[in-house]
Amino acid sequence: MDQNRTNKELLLKGLQNMGICLVFMFLGPTILYMAFSNQEKSTFILILIIGLILSGLAIFFAFKGLKTIMDSMFKK
């Protein structure tokens, strides 16, 4: 009977990952916009790379958070 319960610690860890994802979801595209609006500056490539990395981290943390949340609910 106890095996159908949600693992609350794992659920909180998943929600924490989703919170990190939310931060990166706004930060990454904002930095990408800043990079593309200043293409003539010498730091264009550096800011573009940082924006792409942050956007990639948003995708990574989204998948990691969803997997952790699903594991907390359905994994035995």
N, C-alpha and C positions, 0 to 999 in steps of 0.2 A: 504494500500500500504506500510506503514511503518513497518508492522509486519514481513516482509521477510528479514529484515536487520540483519546483524551479530552484536551481542553485543560485542563491541570492548574491554570493560573493562573485561568482562568475558573471552574473548579470550586471553587477555594478562595474566590473572591469570592462565589459562590453560597452556599457553606456559611457564610460570614461573615454574609450577609444572613439566612440561616435562624437563626443564633445571635441576631441582633438581634431577629428575629421572636419567638423563644422568650422573650426578656426582656420584650417588650411584651405577649406572651400572658398572662403572669402579673401584670405590673404594672397593665395596663388594668383587668381585672375586679376586682382588689384595690381599686383606687382607686374604681371604681364602687360596690363594696360599702360602702366607707367613706362615700361620698356619700349613698347611700340609707339608711344606718343613722343619719345625722345630718341628717335633713331639716329639723329645726327650727332649725338653725344658719344664720347669715347667709351663710356661705361655701358653702352647698349647691350653688348654680348653678355657681360657679367650679370646684369639685371635680368636679362632674358633667361639665362641658365638658372638663376635663383628662382624665378617665377615658375619655370617648368618643373624644377625639383619640388617646389611646394605644392604644385598641382598634382604631381605624381604621388606625393605623400598623402594628399587628401583621398585619392583613390585607394591607396594601400590601407589607410586607417579605416575607410568605409568598409572594405571587404573584411578586414580583420575584426572590426567591431560587430558586423552582422554575423560573422561565423561564431564569434564568442557568445553573442546573445542566443543564437540558435542552439549552440552546445549547452548553454545553461538551461534551456527549456526542454530539449529533446534527448540529450545524451544521458546514458545511464551510468 
